[in-house]
Amino acid sequence: MLIAHKIALDPNNAQATYFARACGVARFAYNWALDEWKRQYDAWKADNSLPKPSQAALRRQLNAIKREQFPWMLEVTKCAPQMAIIQLGQAFQNFFAGRARYPQFRKKGVHDRFTLTNDQFDIDGCRIRIPNLGWVRMRESLRFAGKIMSATISRVADRWFVSIAVDTEDPPKCKAENQGIVGVDLGVSALATLSTGEPPIPGPKPHKALLDRLRRLSRSLSRKQKGSRNRRKAKAKLARLHARIANIRLDALHKLTTEITRRFHTVGIEDLNVRGMMANRHLARSIADMSFHEFRRQLEYKAERRGGRVVVADRWFPSSKTCSACGSVQEAMPLSVRQWICPDCGTRHDRDLNAARNLATYAASSAVSACGEEGSGCGRTTAAKPASVKQEASSRLSQK
């Protein structure tokens, strides 16, 4: 199993300058190769006798001309430009396979990173040796044991990090406490509502909390003269604030998803149309501040590590409009309705708690599927599988 450990670095000024140069070389090589790829591909379409572009051919082409045309590339490790072109080849593979969009040019200040192969660096406790640079201090030692595959050095705001990829054996699965099945309803006012009836879990909403400071620093940056030292300082302050917002959000998501997967072996969630929800200009900022997609991603891989299961309800599953007591479905329910009474059985519902309970019921019903799938009881040891599509007829008019 490939796993990455991201560690903060503590470089001095000379080492930080070297990192910046290596990132610039990697970015230039990537953009040069992308431009060459486009040109050679257009030429191949016009004349099929010409060779199609490939990352191996572009690497050989760059090695043949860099000493004459780009001698400054020799000041940093050779892995910086070579691995950048290899990553471009992987990006095109993902594009042709339909897994990603067409590769775009890398931008300075946004894509500041370069990669080293496992034969180009050494790790000794809390330090790492970089080619042509020497030993650089790390804030902690590598946690995982196994074959080291690569290291990627990147910059976030004004801090440098190294992400070390390690090929380790699959760790023994630490099973969940088996507190049953839980449904999780995500929202804007509260990040998550559990079907167990616990108080809703509020999200940190870091962007909203720090929005005034973000606006102030953005105005300050816009007033600085381009190319000046004060503008660089203002840009660094704004970048640090953006990094802090991202870290607060990520910390809250990790704590919540770890707690859920530690307690419950089966989790029911909804397949939210986040892109469609972001089209609502009144809720777009709040929805982005909650990071629903990252919550689902973390929940799925953490549940799989514990031998659990995440059941994703269909996007048209009417979790909010279905009475969790009698099962009747209401025709319409706008977002402004937070409390409602079922006209059939008279049960009073909280919108989010009712949706969470319906998701828990959906997850429980998928444990023994009518399609003949394997159940997910306490002794389930196989890998997590997505829930099958329901065979019962359902109308999209009764969507959530």
Summary of the structure (lengths in Angstrom):
residues: 400
radius of gyration: 25.6
end to end distance: 38.2
largest distance: 81.8
contacts: 1138
relative contact order: 0.10
helix: 42%
strand: 18%
